Amino acid sequence: MPSDLSALTLSATAQTTVAAVLSAMAQPFSGPTETKRGEFFGKKGSFTAVAALMSEVVPAERKAFGQWLNQVKTEIETKLADLDQQTAGQKTESAWIDWTIPGILPAVGHLHPVSHAIESVTRIFEKVGFTRVRYPEVDWDWYAFESLNMPKNHPARDEWETFFVETPASSKKGKVVLTPHTSNGQVREMERLKSKPPIRMINIARCYRRQQDATHTQMFHQFEGLVVDKGITIQHLKGTLDYFAESFYGPGTKSRIRPFHFQFTEPSFEVDFSCHVCGGTGQVADSESDTGKRKCRFCKSGWHEVGGAGMVHPNVLKAGGIDSEVYTGFAFGWGVERTYTLKPGLQIDDIRLFYSGEPAFLRQF
Ligand code: FA5
């Protein structure tokens, strides 16, 4: 607080001027600092007015009045500095915001491409009467192998590069595995329907194998189709493959089956779909070559392999309690990631990218 001036001989007008500056100092300091500064130190400011009184003060009292003026000025400057600090944050913000500039929209997320693929595969099969199911990803050896005509120690099991879970085995159903394929759903579905066909199942789930390269991941997804009824033949299988090829990849896409071996189907096939880049011919137009054509770089042969299929082995029907003399069936199992990477317009040369969480990769979908 400035010292008391009552000892000085000030005129009534001078006393009013002093009272004005003291009253202004007692008010809360708010608003822009420069405006407040003007109220004290501007031409008509209350401090300017009080400082001008010096010429009226008697010489003997000028020193005391000068000291009082300094105290008042210091107090006003301190309060102005506080005000400046208070408004500094608002000042910076308002100085940098141009409210007329269009806003930056937040990035809009979307489902993961694999979730998209699962949805569209499900829709395609549901349209023709398949029921979407999902069976355990951690399952008994019985469902993953033994019920599929792969007895313990059968060499065919090696192909599945299986992860075994360290947990007590069941005396009836064997060890616990991370399912290496969705075929574990075959006998589970027969059991769910109490061994009473018709069965039209589409089982989509995660699978696990000890594999890792540009076309293999340790965790991936498969979709497994199973149809069991009276009079089911390879023609039904081939018709279903063609229907899926056209529905998923677009009109004109063809399917092809080649002889193969699986323990749980007989006969067994590998399934290929025609390449959308060369239309299944294996060749594309090339103005620079002599023949006017070159090998299609995407497929090299006109076809892409997506997975396996076949007619359900009688031993599998038997494991599911179904009479193989009365009923027949077909099954197929494909990788979701593999099937999806073959879609026209996608650029995926390494399926590990699906699980990289890399925004630049995910934005293209
Ligand atoms: C099987 O898994 C059989 N269960 C398929 C089947 C079902 C045949 C019903 C007959 C009847 P295969 O091991 O070939 O088959 O795998 C099928 C597909 O799964 C492969 O073509 C590939 O697309 C996908 N796949 C397999 N392993 C991996 C992996 N590690 N990473 C990504 N995709 C994989």
Boltz pocket constraint, residues with backbone or C-beta under 6 A from the ligand:
constraints:
  - pocket:
      binder: B
      contacts: [[A, 159], [A, 180], [A, 181], [A, 182], [A, 183], [A, 209], [A, 211], [A, 212], [A, 215], [A, 216], [A, 217], [A, 218], [A, 219], [A, 220], [A, 221], [A, 222], [A, 224], [A, 225], [A, 262], [A, 265], [A, 269], [A, 305], [A, 306], [A, 307], [A, 308], [A, 309], [A, 310], [A, 331], [A, 332], [A, 333], [A, 334], [A, 335], [A, 336], [A, 337], [A, 338], [A, 339], [A, 351]]
      max_distance: 6.0
